């Protein structure tokens, strides 16, 4: 560090990557943390580049002892997740600041459990309607033939 540059204790108090179950972009106590998200904190001058990976636990990922300045915080959700919030944030960190940054993601459809479905192309209702139409047509044919014999 150069002369006159002072490292002031700061903390990006929690970079939280949470499973945004309801898709509202706001973490609730019921929405769990997501492990394996890549986090990057870079200052605009390119002198500071901090990286980390989110984990599941009581405490989100935190960076301490960061100098005052402007930073870009970005998070990449792990494979199999789609972002529900913006994944980049411009942070202006000042002396004594503590910031909480929340990033949300949801499982993509590839990781959702498959729901059991009925086989397509077979409908019992259509089979019943078809049977009624065939029987009705046959009965009408028999009636017509019997009527022609009387004439």
Secondary structure per residue as TSV (DSSP state, phi and psi in degrees):
chain	resnum	aa	ss	phi	psi
A	1	X	-	360.0	146.8
A	2	X	-	-77.2	167.6
A	3	X	T	-66.1	137.8
A	4	X	T	86.8	-7.9
A	5	X	-	-92.0	121.4
A	6	X	-	-109.2	132.9
A	7	X	-	-87.7	111.9
A	8	X	-	-101.7	135.6
A	9	X	-	-64.2	122.3
A	10	X	-	-133.3	170.9
A	11	X	E	-154.0	126.1
A	12	X	E	-81.9	94.3
A	13	X	E	-72.8	83.5
A	14	X	E	91.6	109.1
A	15	X	E	-103.6	109.2
A	16	X	E	-108.7	121.9
A	17	X	E	-106.2	112.3
A	18	X	E	-118.3	153.2
A	19	X	E	-80.1	103.4
A	20	X	-	-80.0	76.5
A	21	X	T	-55.9	-44.5
A	22	X	T	-92.3	-2.8
A	23	X	S	72.3	18.2
A	24	X	S	-90.7	-5.4
A	25	X	S	78.5	7.3
A	26	X	-	-120.9	123.6
A	27	X	-	-72.0	138.4
A	28	X	-	-118.1	168.6
A	29	X	T	-63.1	-23.1
A	30	X	T	-85.0	-14.1
A	31	X	S	-92.3	117.5
A	32	X	-	-77.5	160.8
A	33	X	B	-74.0	152.7
A	34	X	-	-108.2	128.3
A	35	X	S	-87.9	150.5
A	36	X	S	92.5	7.9
A	37	X	-	-80.8	134.7
A	38	X	E	-85.9	129.2
A	39	X	E	-118.3	137.5
A	40	X	E	-133.9	132.0
A	41	X	E	-123.2	114.7
A	42	X	E	-129.8	134.6
A	43	X	E	-81.5	160.7
A	44	X	T	-68.1	-21.4
A	45	X	T	-84.5	-10.4
A	46	X	S	79.3	13.5
A	47	X	S	-86.7	-29.1
A	48	X	-	-115.1	126.1
A	49	X	E	-139.2	103.3
A	50	X	E	-106.4	140.6
A	51	X	E	-131.5	153.2
A	52	X	E	-161.5	173.7
A	53	X	E	-129.4	133.1
A	54	X	-	-70.7	150.6
A	55	X	-	-135.6	166.2
A	56	X	-	-95.4	130.8
A	57	X	S	172.5	-168.6
A	58	X	S	-77.0	-33.3
A	59	X	S	-108.6	128.4
A	60	X	-	-68.8	175.2
A	61	X	E	-69.7	128.3
A	62	X	E	-128.4	144.4
A	63	X	E	-115.8	133.3
A	64	X	E	-119.4	166.0
A	65	X	S	57.9	53.9
A	66	X	-	-106.2	134.5
A	67	X	-	-70.3	153.4
A	68	X	S	-58.2	140.6
A	69	X	E	159.2	-172.9
A	70	X	E	-102.5	132.5
A	71	X	E	-130.3	155.1
A	72	X	E	-111.9	122.0
A	73	X	E	-108.1	126.0
A	74	X	E	-132.7	147.2
A	75	X	E	-131.2	136.3
A	76	X	E	-115.4	117.5
A	77	X	-	-65.4	154.7
A	78	X	-	-67.1	166.2
A	79	X	T	-57.4	138.4
A	80	X	T	95.0	2.9
A	81	X	E	-124.7	146.6
A	82	X	E	-115.5	137.8
A	83	X	E	-67.0	140.5
A	84	X	S	-112.9	-5.4
A	85	X	S	-129.8	169.8
A	86	X	-	-62.3	143.1
A	87	X	S	-105.6	8.2
A	88	X	E	-127.9	142.5
A	89	X	E	-143.2	129.3
A	90	X	E	-87.7	119.7
A	91	X	E	-116.9	124.8
A	92	X	E	-101.3	100.7
A	93	X	E	-92.9	124.1
A	94	X	-	-116.1	165.5
A	95	X	T	-52.4	128.1
A	96	X	T	82.9	-3.2
A	97	X	-	-67.1	144.3
A	98	X	B	-131.0	121.0
A	99	X	-	-118.4	140.3
A	100	X	-	-112.2	120.3
A	101	X	E	-116.6	123.0
A	102	X	E	-110.3	132.3
A	103	X	E	-126.7	132.6
A	104	X	E	-112.9	150.6
A	105	X	E	-150.8	155.8
A	106	X	E	-125.0	152.0
A	107	X	E	-61.8	138.4
A	108	X	-	-74.3	166.4
A	109	X	T	-62.2	-21.7
A	110	X	T	-68.0	-27.0
A	111	X	T	-101.4	-6.0
A	112	X	S	-72.6	142.3
A	113	X	-	-64.5	139.8
A	114	X	-	-71.7	134.5
A	115	X	-	-85.4	145.4
A	116	X	-	-75.6	131.4
A	117	X	-	-124.2	154.2
A	118	X	-	-71.5	148.7
A	119	X	-	-58.5	136.9
A	120	X	T	-81.2	154.9
A	121	X	T	93.0	-5.1
A	122	X	-	-128.2	119.6
A	123	X	-	-128.6	122.1
A	124	X	H	-61.6	-34.7
A	125	X	H	-63.4	-43.5
A	126	X	H	-65.9	-35.3
A	127	X	H	-64.3	-41.6
A	128	X	H	-65.0	-46.7
A	129	X	H	-61.5	-43.3
A	130	X	H	-61.0	-43.3
A	131	X	H	-62.5	-43.0
A	132	X	H	-62.6	-41.6
A	133	X	H	-65.5	-41.3
A	134	X	H	-65.3	-47.1
A	135	X	H	-62.9	-40.1
A	136	X	H	-63.7	-41.5
A	137	X	H	-65.1	-41.2
A	138	X	H	-64.3	-44.4
A	139	X	H	-62.4	-40.4
A	140	X	H	-64.9	-38.7
A	141	X	H	-64.3	-44.0
A	142	X	H	-63.6	-43.8
A	143	X	H	-60.0	-43.6
A	144	X	H	-63.3	-43.8
A	145	X	H	-63.9	-43.8
A	146	X	H	-63.4	-37.5
A	147	X	H	-68.3	-37.5
A	148	X	H	-67.5	-31.4
A	149	X	H	-68.2	-30.3
A	150	X	H	-74.1	-26.7
A	151	X	-	-76.5	360.0
